[in-house]
Amino acid sequence: MKTFAKAIAAASLSLLAVSPAAAQEEVQASVFFGDLDLDSAAGAQTLNARVLGTVKSMCDRPDVRDLKGNIAWNECRATAMTSAAEQLAAVGVQGPRATVTVGN
């Protein structure tokens, strides 16, 4: 029964980030991965792509000349990736294999 509950919890994760465009507005999105075989390289790559794509859609990149906006954008991305990694670790899944770059 414990394994079943873990499998259900592992089926999706909810990303939380602070949107730089909306000045401290919290945004949330879900990433479903219950259909993936995370023991395979292809499954792990697909999860990684889904998480990165969701983070990209949550955190709009400002104009490169907007220094404060770029700082907020990097914080948004870092917060969302940390949220994803923590949730995946909590259900025993190794998190996305991606590095969030702070700065351009």
Secondary structure, DSSP 8 states (H G I E B T S, - for coil): -HHHHHHHHTTEEEEEEEETTTTSEEEEEEEE-TTS-TTSHHHHHHHHHHHHHHHHHHS----TT-HHHHHHHHHHHHHHHHHHHHHHHHTT---------S--
